[in-house]
Amino acid sequence: MTTISQLSKWNRDISIAIGSLGSEEFFPALIAAVRGQVAIDYPQIWLYHRDLPPRVLYHEIPAHAVPTQIDRYLEGPFREDPFYQASINQPRSKIYRLSRITHNKLQESAYYNDYYRETGAVDEAVYLARLHAGNVINLSMMRLPQHGEFSDKEYESLYLLAEPVSELLKRHSEHNDFAITNLIQPGINHQIDLAFRTFGASMLSPREKDVLEMMLRGYGTDISAQKLDIAVETVRRHRKSIYRKLDVNSQTDLFSLFINAMSCLGEAAGADPLSVYMAPR
């Protein structure tokens, strides 16, 4: 594809994304525009905040890969993710590449051995947009073996698109429906801590509640066992019981339930917001 035809395609595709700002069609349209310039695999949109677990807002990951790509990530490895760490530490750039941010030492890290190796990715880059109240949106773009690592030319193309992509992600977040549904508003850190301590208390045993809080704070099974001074198998047993009692099937479902129940913190008045959220209306 010639430079002129690439530019023409980008203009057409990004115009579609701009026209869909504030709607459910925006994320797939933006991804399609980027993909029209550079081949990418498993695109994902993540919302990060230092006081809450990450939330996946949109993804194009096949069902068979979701447990490895998303559910496993949310069980704790996200804390070691170089992109997550860059996001919550006031990122200065609007695009990062995994090999550069890890100084080509990814395979020496616990993050790689505990999680990333199983994703099958051979390269990854992200676009970042800083929002209000410490929120950051990431557009993650992996490369699987069939496409290989990003070439210098491909990464240069991604780099040139960083400004408009980041700005569009930010503008999309400013639409009312998105802000109300997804964003953490300023000045509620104490409420977040209260939610961690009270969520699920009305439905779980005290020890299950301890394990649940570890899960919500992003700790994996091994670290939870160490912090609670109990056996790993005991943590796993409590996790299964928590899933059953709260009627969820995955870490993603659990985090979504937690976020939704936070809207009932005020009404709960220090009690379990989940009991209010699940009460008949």
C-alpha positions in Angstrom: 0.0 0.0 0.0 1.4 3.4 -1.0 1.8 6.2 1.5 -1.0 8.2 -0.2 -3.4 5.3 -0.1 -2.5 4.5 3.5 -3.2 8.1 4.5 -6.5 8.1 2.5 -7.6 4.9 4.3 -6.6 6.4 7.7 -8.6 9.5 7.0 -11.7 7.4 6.1 -11.3 5.1 9.1 -10.6 7.7 11.7 -13.5 9.8 10.5 -15.8 6.8 11.3 -14.3 6.6 14.8 -14.8 10.3 15.3 -18.4 10.0 14.2 -19.0 7.3 16.8 -17.5 9.1 19.8 -19.7 8.5 22.9 -21.3 5.4 21.5 -20.7 1.7 21.8 -19.3 1.7 18.2 -16.3 3.9 19.1 -13.9 1.3 20.5 -14.3 -1.1 17.6 -14.1 1.8 15.1 -10.9 3.1 16.6 -9.3 -0.3 16.6 -10.3 -0.9 13.0 -8.6 2.4 12.1 -5.4 1.4 13.8 -5.5 -2.1 12.3 -5.9 -0.6 8.9 -2.4 0.8 9.3 -0.6 -1.9 11.2 -1.5 -5.6 11.8 -2.4 -6.1 15.5 -3.7 -9.1 17.5 -6.0 -9.3 20.5 -6.8 -5.6 20.9 -8.0 -4.6 24.3 -9.2 -1.4 26.0 -8.4 -1.2 29.7 -9.3 1.3 32.4 -6.7 1.6 35.2 -6.9 3.4 38.5 -4.4 2.9 41.4 -7.1 2.3 44.0 -9.2 -0.2 42.0 -8.7 -3.4 40.0 -8.3 -2.8 36.2 -11.4 -3.0 34.1 -11.5 -4.3 30.6 -13.9 -2.0 28.7 -13.7 -3.8 25.3 -11.7 -6.5 23.7 -11.5 -8.6 20.5 -10.1 -11.8 22.1 -11.5 -15.1 21.0 -13.4 -17.0 23.8 -10.9 -19.7 24.1 -8.1 -17.2 25.0 -10.1 -15.1 27.5 -9.2 -17.2 30.6 -5.5 -16.8 29.8 -5.5 -13.2 28.6 -8.0 -11.6 31.0 -9.1 -13.7 33.9 -5.6 -14.9 34.8 -4.3 -11.3 34.4 -6.9 -10.0 36.9 -6.0 -12.6 39.5 -2.9 -10.6 40.4 -0.3 -10.4 37.6 -1.6 -7.0 36.5 0.3 -5.5 39.4 3.6 -6.5 37.8 2.5 -5.4 34.3 4.9 -2.8 33.0 2.1 -1.0 31.2 -0.1 -1.0 34.3 2.8 0.4 36.3 3.5 3.1 33.7 -0.2 4.0 33.7 -0.6 4.6 37.4 2.7 6.5 37.7 1.7 9.5 35.7 2.8 8.4 32.2 4.6 10.9 30.1 4.2 9.3 26.8 1.1 8.4 24.8 2.6 5.2 23.4 4.8 2.5 25.0 6.3 -0.6 23.5 6.9 -3.6 25.8 10.5 -4.3 24.7 11.5 -0.7 25.3 9.7 -0.2 28.6 11.3 -3.4 30.0 14.7 -2.6 28.4 14.6 -6.0 26.6 14.6 -7.9 29.9 10.9 -9.0 29.9 11.8 -12.7 29.9 13.9 -12.3 33.0 10.9 -11.0 35.0 8.5 -12.7 37.3 5.7 -11.2 35.3 6.8 -13.0 32.2 7.3 -16.4 34.0 4.1 -16.1 36.0 1.8 -14.8 33.3 2.9 -13.2 30.1 4.6 -16.3 28.6 1.2 -18.1 28.6 -0.4 -15.3 26.5 1.6 -16.4 23.4 2.4 -12.8 22.5 5.8 -12.0 21.0 5.4 -8.2 21.1 3.0 -5.5 22.5 2.4 -1.8 22.3 -0.2 0.4 24.0 -1.7 3.8 23.5 -2.4 5.7 26.8 -4.8 8.5 27.6 -4.7 10.2 31.0 -8.2 11.1 32.3 -9.5 12.7 35.5 -9.0 11.5 39.1 -6.0 9.2 38.3 -7.8 7.1 35.6 -5.9 6.0 32.5 -7.3 4.3 29.4 -5.0 1.9 27.5 -5.5 0.5 24.0 -3.4 -2.6 24.1 -2.1 -4.1 20.8 -0.5 -7.5 20.9 1.4 -9.4 18.2 1.2 -13.2 18.0 3.8 -15.4 16.3 2.0 -15.3 12.9 2.7 -11.6 12.6 6.0 -11.5 14.5 7.4 -8.5 16.4 6.6 -5.0 15.2 9.1 -3.9 12.7 10.7 -0.5 13.1 8.6 0.8 10.3 5.4 -0.6 11.8 6.2 0.9 15.2 7.0 4.2 13.6 3.5 4.1 12.0 2.0 3.4 15.4 4.0 6.2 17.0 2.7 8.7 14.4 -0.9 7.8 15.3 -0.4 8.2 19.0 -1.5 11.8 19.4 -4.9 11.5 17.6 -5.6 8.0 19.2 -4.8 9.2 22.7 -6.9 12.4 22.2 -9.9 10.5 20.9 -9.8 8.0 23.8 -9.8 11.0 26.2 -12.6 12.7 24.3 -14.7 9.6 24.4 -14.3 9.4 28.2 -15.8 12.9 28.5 -19.2 11.8 27.2 -21.7 11.6 30.0 -22.7 8.0 29.6 -19.1 6.8 29.7 -18.2 8.9 32.7 -21.2 7.8 34.7 -20.7 4.1 33.9 -16.9 3.8 34.1 -15.0 6.6 35.8 -14.0 6.9 39.4 -14.8 10.4 40.5 -12.4 12.6 42.6 -12.5 12.6 46.4 -13.8 9.1 47.1 -10.7 7.2 48.0 -12.0 6.7 51.5 -15.2 5.2 50.0 -13.1 2.8 47.9 -11.4 1.6 51.0 -14.7 1.3 52.8 -16.0 -0.8 49.9 -13.0 -3.1 50.1 -13.7 -3.7 53.8 -17.5 -4.1 53.6 -18.3 -5.6 50.2 -19.7 -9.1 50.6 -19.7 -9.1 54.4 -23.4 -9.9 54.6 -23.1 -13.1 52.5 -19.7 -14.5 53.4 -17.9 -15.9 56.5 -15.3 -13.7 58.1 -12.4 -15.8 56.6 -14.1 -15.8 53.1 -14.4 -12.0 53.5 -10.7 -11.8 54.2 -9.9 -13.8 51.0 -12.4 -11.7 49.0 -10.6 -8.5 50.1 -7.3 -9.9 48.9 -8.9 -10.8 45.6 -10.4 -7.3 45.1 -7.0 -5.7 45.9 -5.4 -7.8 43.2 -3.5 -10.4 45.2 -3.1 -13.9 43.7 -3.6 -17.1 45.6 0.0 -17.5 46.9 0.3 -13.9 48.2 -3.2 -14.1 49.7 -2.2 -17.3 51.6 1.0 -15.6 52.9 -0.8 -12.4 54.0 -3.6 -14.3 55.7 -1.2 -17.0 57.1 -3.3 -19.9 55.7 -2.6 -22.7 53.3 -2.9 -22.1 49.5 -5.5 -24.9 49.2 -7.5 -23.1 51.9 -7.5 -19.9 49.8 -8.6 -21.8 46.7 -11.4 -23.5 48.6 -12.6 -20.1 49.9 -12.4 -18.6 46.4 -14.7 -21.3 45.0 -17.1 -20.7 47.9 -17.0 -17.0 47.2 -17.8 -17.5 43.5 -20.7 -19.7 44.4 -22.2 -17.5 47.1 -21.9 -14.3 45.0 -23.1 -16.1 41.9 -20.1 -15.2 39.7 -18.0 -17.3 37.4 -14.8 -15.4 37.0 -12.6 -12.6 38.5 -13.9 -10.3 35.8 -17.5 -11.0 36.9 -16.5 -10.4 40.5 -14.8 -7.0 39.8 -17.8 -5.9 37.8 -20.1 -6.8 40.7 -17.9 -4.8 43.0 -17.9 -1.7 40.8 -21.6 -1.9 40.4 -22.2 -2.3 44.2 -20.1 0.8 44.9 -23.1 2.9 43.7 -24.9 1.7 46.9 -22.2 2.7 49.4 -24.1 5.8 50.6 -27.3 3.9 51.1 -25.5 1.1 52.9 -24.2 3.6 55.5 -21.2 1.5 56.5 -22.8 -1.9 56.0 -22.4 -4.2 53.0 -23.2 -2.3 49.8 -23.8 -5.6 48.0 -26.8 -6.3 50.2 -28.4 -3.1 49.1 -27.4 -3.6 45.5 -29.0 -7.0 45.4 -32.1 -6.2 47.3 -35.4 -6.2 45.4 -36.3 -2.8 44.0 
